[in-house]
Amino acid sequence: MVFIDNVYADEVLDSRGNPTVRATVILSDGTKGSAIVPSGASTGKREALELRDGDNRFLGKGVLKAVENVNTRIADELIGQSPFNQAEVDAIMKELDGTHNYSNLGANAVLGVSMATARAAANSLQIPLYRYLGGANAMTMPVPMFNIINGGEHANNSVDFQEYMIMPVGFENFNDGLRAVAEIYQHLKKVIDSMGESTAVGDEGGFAPNLKSNEEPIQVIMTAIEKAGYIAGEQVAIALDVAASELINESGKYVLHSENRELTSAELVAYYADLCSKYPIVSIEDGLSEDDWDGWKILTDELSFRYQSEASLFCWRYRRNPIQHQDQIHHQG
């Protein structure tokens, strides 16, 4: 019987140069799995809590406390457990933490071990991770979102919305979709450069030009799609991560600095509706503040015929797309 033989973690740097947890799980048959925990630039107050050291190292962002929790408390509980019961492994860590948001052990500690366990189990069974998690019928590849223009907390520029993404929804396979996105990205660089704007990049690799409004990045992306030889709305869709909790002020208005105006919830929803009427937008993530319950009701009432609402909203406006492409669009939180 294969069991978890060792669990440990160390502190590494993520793509932003900030410390994060790398967890490793070794099984009794010698196989192992490792995982590095991602971290966002803007986080909601109801999200699971990353445990940071809060000392002088890395401006307080060190994760040695979370690493220590993996190496001691979590390891003590999981060694000897079966790696093939993912739900049980996760439940053990949740009970050990004892809080609603993992503020005791740290969500970064728990998530790292959870992912590492799944990878170790898949390696032990000599099957791909997607097959291990999804089962024998896991055959659908989600359509990825590619972040190509950054704003908000992800860039030091004039754009308020945090992420402008493209999705290759109209291709027969992942390789063709990836090629299209890469070509659009290179054409986008040329378009931005021709405008006399900087082609420097933001936190997540998207370009971070100073533009006059939050609609202009979409217009620039549409131009890049056309110049790359692809059809917007049929082959390539657009997705937004507004991160609206970062925009709201004390009076409950959404401040769009690039446009020098403040909007109510209803006005911001109307703004989204106007954008969706003009561009092939299929996803708006975090379109309102996490505490704006009345605003979310307005958004649901106004746009539910186009969108499927969770933290993100999805619209299937482009019915001419093949059904298989619609089935492939999934939430990425």
C-alpha positions, 0 to 999 in steps of 0.5 A, spaced: 500 500 500 502 506 497 502 512 503 505 519 504 512 518 506 514 525 507 512 532 506 516 538 506 516 545 504 521 551 502 521 558 500 522 560 493 520 566 489 514 567 484 514 571 477 513 577 481 519 576 485 515 575 491 516 569 496 511 563 496 511 556 498 514 550 494 511 544 497 513 537 496 510 530 497 514 524 497 510 517 497 513 510 499 514 508 492 519 513 491 515 518 487 514 525 488 510 531 487 511 538 488 507 545 487 509 552 487 503 556 490 501 562 486 499 569 489 495 575 486 496 582 486 489 584 488 486 579 493 479 579 496 478 580 504 473 573 504 479 569 500 483 564 504 488 568 507 496 567 505 500 567 511 506 572 511 511 573 516 510 580 517 518 582 519 523 585 515 525 580 510 522 581 503 518 587 506 514 583 510 512 578 505 516 572 507 513 565 508 517 562 513 512 561 518 507 557 512 513 553 510 514 551 518 507 549 518 508 544 512 514 541 515 511 540 522 504 540 523 502 538 516 507 533 515 505 530 522 498 529 520 499 527 513 505 522 513 502 515 513 496 517 509 493 515 503 495 520 497 489 517 493 484 520 497 484 527 495 478 529 499 481 526 506 487 529 505 484 536 504 479 535 510 485 533 515 488 540 513 482 544 514 480 540 521 488 541 523 487 549 521 481 550 525 479 557 521 474 559 516 479 562 512 486 558 513 489 563 517 492 558 522 496 554 517 496 559 512 492 558 505 499 558 501 501 552 506 495 548 505 494 549 497 501 547 496 501 541 500 494 539 496 497 540 489 503 537 491 499 531 493 495 530 487 501 531 483 505 525 487 499 521 486 498 522 479 505 520 478 505 514 482 499 511 478 503 514 471 497 518 469 497 525 467 494 530 472 488 532 468 486 524 468 487 523 475 483 529 477 478 528 472 477 521 471 477 516 465 472 521 461 476 527 462 477 529 455 475 537 454 481 542 454 478 548 457 480 555 453 485 559 456 485 566 458 491 570 455 493 576 459 495 581 454 494 588 457 495 590 464 492 595 468 490 597 475 494 593 481 498 590 475 501 596 472 503 603 474 499 606 468 493 610 467 488 604 465 483 602 471 481 595 469 486 590 471 486 585 466 485 585 458 485 578 456 483 574 449 481 567 449 482 563 442 475 560 442 474 558 435 480 553 434 480 546 433 486 544 437 490 548 443 496 548 438 492 553 433 489 557 439 496 558 442 499 560 435 494 565 434 494 568 441 502 569 440 501 572 433 496 577 436 500 579 442 506 580 437 501 585 433 499 588 439 506 590 441 507 593 434 500 597 434 502 600 441 508 602 439 505 605 433 501 609 437 507 612 441 506 608 447 510 604 451 511 597 450 513 595 457 509 590 461 506 589 467 506 584 473 503 579 469 506 580 462 501 584 459 503 590 455 502 596 460 501 603 456 498 609 458 491 610 454 485 615 455 480 610 457 478 603 459 475 602 453 481 604 448 485 597 450 479 593 447 479 597 441 487 596 441 486 589 442 481 588 436 486 592 431 491 587 433 486 581 432 485 584 425 492 585 423 494 578 425 489 575 420 484 573 425 476 574 426 474 577 433 468 574 436 468 568 431 475 565 433 478 570 438 474 573 444 475 578 449 475 577 457 476 582 462 478 582 470 476 589 472 478 587 480 472 593 481 474 592 489 480 596 488 476 602 484 470 603 489 471 609 494 468 610 501 462 613 498 461 607 494 462 610 487 467 606 482 472 611 480 475 611 473 481 615 474 483 614 466 476 617 464 476 622 470 469 620 473 465 616 478 460 611 477 454 608 481 453 601 481 448 601 476 452 606 471 458 601 471 453 595 469 451 600 464 458 601 462 459 593 461 453 592 457 455 598 452 462 594 452 459 588 451 454 590 445 460 593 441 465 588 442 466 580 443 466 580 451 465 573 454 467 574 461 467 579 466 471 577 472 470 581 479 465 586 475 463 589 482 466 590 489 465 584 493 461 588 498 456 591 493 451 586 494 445 591 491 450 592 485 451 585 484 443 584 483 443 590 478 448 586 474 444 580 475 438 583 473 441 587 467 446 582 464 443 575 466 440 574 459 448 574 457 452 572 463 452 566 467 454 569 474 459 567 479 465 571 481 466 572 474 460 573 468 460 569 462 456 571 456 454 566 450 452 572 445 456 569 439 451 563 438 454 562 431 460 559 434 460 551 434 457 548 440 464 545 442 467 552 443 462 554 448 462 548 452 470 549 453 469 556 456 470 555 463 471 560 469 478 562 472 478 565 478 
